[in-house]
Amino acid sequence: MTLISGSQVAEKVLAECQRGIAALKARGVTPGLAVVLVGDDPASRAYVRSKDKKCRDLGLYSVKLELPATTTQQELLDVVAKLNADPAIHGILVQSPPPKHIDEAAIVRAIDPAKDVDGFHPVNVAKLALEDPTGFVPCTPLGCQRLLIDAGIETKGAHAVVIGRSMIVGKPMAMLLMAKGPGGDATVTVAHSRTRDLAAITREADIIIAAIGRPSFVKAEHVKQGAVVIDVGINRVEDLGSEKGYKLVGDVAFDEVAPKCRAITPVPGGVGPMTIAMLMANTVKACQQSLG
């Protein structure tokens, strides 16, 4: 069994970013990323901090805007409009989820697609479906694909089952796996919470992408011998024996599934580090594309 280290692959991606940033700076341009946080959700705040730190470590121009939970829809739209018009900003990310009174879909549509480094704008979703390389792909599924490529997992002709159908992971992951080229050319089944006899379907998979958001949901019975499992889940579960009172687990019951796998990602240290690394890569790409 091979443990696929997202931390190691993320370092490779970030090294590529550094080379891209150096080349851009030699042309007099520094890639800029703006991250907007509305409200004070602790998990979102920590995630925004880590993005800001990674930007600064790489030498990107970083703007972190923390807005109060009382920010109105129009005020947030005005912030997005200013960032759209700012030539120093090449990537814009509005941290999800926003407070309930904010129409998140409308905010996403307001972002300039050329600066939508999260890959959620309808224009970028269409470009993914059309296999247009100028589009931006959501960072988590893009990171999963990169893990498969770097681990030497052959996707061409493989049967991949994606468990989950969200626009954040499931649907774009399926499109990436179906696309022509490295990390693609797979036969893809998308399963979800309404799928009948899920275990019978996943046992047919050469590759399983688990992104259903339920701790330790995928058991040994779901996995055939020699399968590859990419665990997208990050769930907090109670652990009275730990100092924090909780531990992080994936959507896969790692201890019972891992012995059956040819390769598997751990949680933490698997898909998680890739998400921020691919955000940095998307920001560098946005800057490069802005220069024509």
BELQUILIN-V349272 format. One line per field, one symbol per residue. ss: DSSP state (A for helix, B for strand, O for the rest). Layout:
# BELQUILIN-V349272
ss=???
This chain:
# BELQUILIN-V349272
ss=OBBBOAAAAAAAAAAAAAAAAAAAAAOOOOOBBBBBBBOOOAAAAAAAAAAAAAAAAAOOBBBBBBBOOOOOAAAAAAAAAAAAAOOOOOBBBBOOOOOOOOOAAAAAAAOOAAAOOOOOOAAAAAAAAOOOOOOOOOAAAAAAAAAAAAOOOOOOOOBBBBBOOOOOOAAAAAAAAAOOOOOOOOBBBBBOOOOOOAAAAAOOOOBBBBOOOOOOOBOAAAOOOOBBBBBOOOBBBBOOOOOOOBBBBOOBOAAAAAAABBBBBOOOOOAAAAAAAAAAAAAAAAAAAAOO
